[in-house]
Amino acid sequence: MPFRAIITAALQSAGLYAAGFLIPLIGQIALLFVPVPIIVLFIREGRRAGYLALVLASGLAAALGWWQAAVLLFFLGFGLMAVGLAEGMARRMKAEQAIFLGGVIPVAALLLVLSLLLLKSGKNPVAAAEEYLRSTINDARDVYAKLGLTEVVQTLALVTDRIVRTVVRLLPGILLSTSLLQAATCYGMARVIILRRDPASPLASQPTLAAWHAPDSLVWGLIVTLILVAWGVMDPARTTAFYLGLNLVFPLALVYLVQGIAVLEHVFRRARIPVLWRSILHTVILALPVVVLIVPLGIVDIWADFRKVRKPAGR
């Protein structure tokens, strides 16, 4: 049993977790990569080592304080994401399948546990979420009022009960897309680390970002989603269909955003732009309003196949 590797991975994972609470800004970024050390150990040393490191890291996170947060956030969130991604990679699933597994499992587990806890206490989960969001906004408004930031206070005052209800009903889609984005980021970083240490790893057969594209059949999900949203707009009584469609918009938009970024990555590589400058360009694009144009680019790529990465029909 590689105990040294297990302890190192657990310390790295717990350290990234602690940085998220102790270091402003940079720590929040580090928090996103908590699953990566566990994933790398899982693939390099096997399942038993990976699971032992996860248990040890969870214990270290709990020892830092707020053990409830350690259980909910670290184990059910980051831990299950690491397990889902690592199992997907170990089983040689396609990248999108492993990322889906790693992104969905923690969201489902967190929603299930929180719902059970709220129902046990006699609270409606939706009503509790609305109450929490309102109290958070009110607390923030009080803080900004003491700081003299009048414009921010006025902006927060515009958040009506209707907006709160809408945001709460969109939380599943927001949480899922956020989790999938983190899973995709962790997958990419873990893959790079593993391939640098072991270029012959089976992960080398997976397509790079520049060659990746979503399953073309997923476009039918996009069509159904748009139909649900349109149906809800035309018939306001169909609120269930409307919110279901809107919740599906978030993860689908994320998928085609990544596909659009993959098209740009292909162009940047063809132009022989160094990896550092490619990373900077992607960061700038994602930070600017122009990012809304990348989603349509990814959708159009389904038919245009700008990179010629799809096999011709009949082959």
HELIX and SHEET records of a PDB file:
HELIX    1   1 PHE A    3  LEU A   22  1                                  20    
HELIX    2   2 ILE A   26  LEU A   31  1                                   6    
HELIX    3   3 PRO A   35  GLU A   45  1                                  11    
HELIX    4   4 ARG A   47  ALA A   63  1                                  17    
HELIX    5   5 TRP A   67  ALA A   69  1                                   3    
HELIX    6   6 ALA A   70  GLY A   79  3                                  10    
HELIX    7   7 LEU A   80  ALA A   90  1                                  11    
HELIX    8   8 ALA A   95  LYS A  120  1                                  26    
HELIX    9   9 PRO A  125  LYS A  146  1                                  22    
HELIX   10  10 THR A  150  ALA A  157  1                                   8    
HELIX   11  11 ASP A  161  ARG A  169  1                                   9    
HELIX   12  12 LEU A  171  ARG A  197  1                                  27    
HELIX   13  13 PRO A  202  SER A  205  5                                   4    
HELIX   14  14 LEU A  209  ALA A  211  5                                   3    
HELIX   15  15 LEU A  218  MET A  234  1                                  17    
HELIX   16  16 THR A  239  ARG A  270  1                                  32    
HELIX   17  17 VAL A  275  ALA A  287  1                                  13    
HELIX   18  18 PRO A  289  LEU A  293  5                                   5    
HELIX   19  19 ILE A  294  ALA A  304  1                                  11    
END                                                                             
